[in-house]
Amino acid sequence: MPLQVKKSNTISKSKKAIYRLFLVLLPFIVISIMSCRGNEPVFCTMEFRMITVSVKNDSVIRAFVVDSKQKDTLASETIWSDASRNDLKVADDGEIFNRLKNGEKRDYKFTAISSQGKPITSTFVISRDNCHIIKISGPTELSF
């Protein structure tokens, strides 16, 4: 009488392990694919970007920035980046990032008022990428 091989309906232990691993990894794979923007995945750094301008020849008592498109004031008080050098913040990721679409460029009018009441104004063109704001143009230094 020939030897009969008994077939088992159970899945081998190694196949079960592979199946469980697949089920565990599946949500992570799906989340990774869904988090891609466009064709490329985006990985942002934890850095916080700030655009500043140095104001020379007088002290600044007030500064503000106006969004040229929305016509609203971003900062109505003097915002110092470094008060000892009269460095003033024009914009940062927190104020500008959500106002712009990715790649959009927009003018922001910076105005500083001297201790003698003299204004000085300059326009900054600011854009953004997937993660941070970018200064396209604008001075690094202004003088009264």
C-alpha positions as CSV (number, residue, x, y, z in Angstrom):
1,M,0.0,0.0,0.0
2,P,1.4,3.4,-1.0
3,L,2.2,6.0,1.6
4,Q,-0.4,8.7,1.7
5,V,0.5,12.3,2.5
6,K,-2.0,14.0,4.7
7,K,-2.7,17.6,3.6
8,S,-3.3,20.0,6.3
9,N,-5.7,23.0,6.1
10,T,-3.7,25.0,8.5
11,I,-1.3,27.7,7.3
12,S,2.3,27.1,8.3
13,K,3.8,29.2,11.2
14,S,6.1,31.2,8.8
15,K,3.2,32.1,6.5
16,K,1.2,33.3,9.6
17,A,4.1,35.4,10.7
18,I,4.5,37.0,7.3
19,Y,0.7,37.7,7.2
20,R,0.8,39.3,10.7
21,L,3.7,41.5,9.7
22,F,1.9,42.6,6.6
23,L,-1.2,43.6,8.6
24,V,1.0,45.5,11.1
25,L,2.9,47.4,8.4
26,L,-0.1,48.1,6.1
27,P,-1.4,51.2,8.0
28,F,2.1,52.7,8.0
29,I,2.5,52.1,4.3
30,V,-1.0,53.7,3.6
31,I,-0.2,56.7,5.8
32,S,3.1,57.2,4.1
33,I,1.6,57.2,0.6
34,M,-1.2,59.5,1.6
35,S,1.1,62.1,3.2
36,C,2.9,62.7,-0.1
37,R,2.1,66.1,-1.7
38,G,2.2,65.8,-5.4
39,N,4.8,63.4,-6.7
40,E,7.4,64.0,-4.1
41,P,7.2,63.3,-0.3
42,V,7.8,66.4,1.8
43,F,10.0,66.4,4.9
44,C,10.0,69.7,6.8
45,T,12.6,70.7,9.4
46,M,11.7,72.0,12.8
47,E,13.4,75.3,12.1
48,F,11.3,78.5,12.4
49,R,12.2,81.1,9.8
50,M,12.2,84.8,10.3
51,I,12.9,87.7,7.9
52,T,14.5,90.7,9.5
53,V,15.7,94.2,8.5
54,S,18.3,96.3,10.3
55,V,17.3,100.0,10.8
56,K,20.2,102.5,11.1
57,N,20.8,106.1,12.1
58,D,17.9,106.4,14.7
59,S,16.0,104.4,17.2
60,V,12.7,102.9,16.2
61,I,9.7,103.4,18.4
62,R,7.1,101.6,16.2
63,A,7.1,99.3,13.2
64,F,4.4,97.4,11.3
65,V,3.9,95.4,8.1
66,V,0.9,95.6,5.7
67,D,-0.2,92.7,3.5
68,S,-0.6,94.3,0.0
69,K,-3.3,91.9,-1.0
70,Q,-5.4,91.7,2.1
71,K,-4.6,95.3,3.2
72,D,-4.4,94.3,6.8
73,T,-1.6,95.1,9.3
74,L,0.4,92.1,10.5
75,A,2.3,93.7,13.4
76,S,1.1,96.9,15.0
77,E,3.9,97.1,17.6
78,T,7.6,97.2,17.3
79,I,8.8,93.6,17.1
80,W,12.5,93.3,17.9
81,S,14.7,90.6,16.6
82,D,17.7,92.2,18.4
83,A,16.9,95.5,20.1
84,S,20.5,96.3,20.7
85,R,21.2,96.5,16.9
86,N,17.8,97.8,15.9
87,D,17.0,94.6,14.0
88,L,13.3,94.3,13.4
89,K,11.2,91.3,12.3
90,V,9.4,91.8,9.0
91,A,7.7,88.3,8.9
92,D,8.0,84.8,10.2
93,D,6.6,81.4,9.4
94,G,3.8,81.8,11.9
95,E,2.4,85.1,10.4
96,I,2.9,84.6,6.7
97,F,2.9,80.8,6.0
98,N,-0.9,80.3,6.0
99,R,-1.6,83.5,4.1
100,L,0.2,82.3,0.9
101,K,-0.3,79.3,-1.4
102,N,2.7,77.2,-2.1
103,G,4.9,79.2,-4.6
104,E,2.8,82.4,-4.4
105,K,4.7,85.7,-4.2
106,R,3.2,88.7,-2.4
107,D,4.3,92.2,-1.5
108,Y,4.5,93.2,2.2
109,K,5.1,96.9,3.0
110,F,7.3,97.4,6.1
111,T,7.2,100.7,7.9
112,A,9.3,101.9,10.8
113,I,8.8,105.1,12.8
114,S,11.9,106.8,14.2
115,S,12.1,108.4,17.7
116,Q,11.7,111.8,15.9
117,G,8.5,110.7,14.1
118,K,10.1,110.1,10.7
119,P,8.8,107.1,8.8
120,I,10.8,104.8,6.6
121,T,9.1,102.3,4.3
122,S,10.3,99.4,2.1
123,T,8.6,96.6,0.2
124,F,9.5,93.0,0.7
125,V,8.4,90.2,-1.7
126,I,7.8,87.0,0.3
127,S,6.9,83.5,-0.9
128,R,6.7,80.1,0.6
129,D,7.6,76.5,-0.2
130,N,6.0,73.4,1.4
131,C,7.5,74.2,4.8
132,H,8.8,77.8,5.3
133,I,8.6,81.4,4.1
134,I,11.2,82.7,1.6
135,K,12.4,86.2,1.1
136,I,12.4,86.9,-2.7
137,S,13.4,90.5,-2.5
138,G,13.8,93.3,0.1
139,P,16.6,95.1,1.8
140,T,18.6,93.8,4.7
141,E,19.3,97.3,6.0
142,L,17.3,100.6,6.0
143,S,18.5,104.1,7.1
144,F,16.5,107.1,8.3
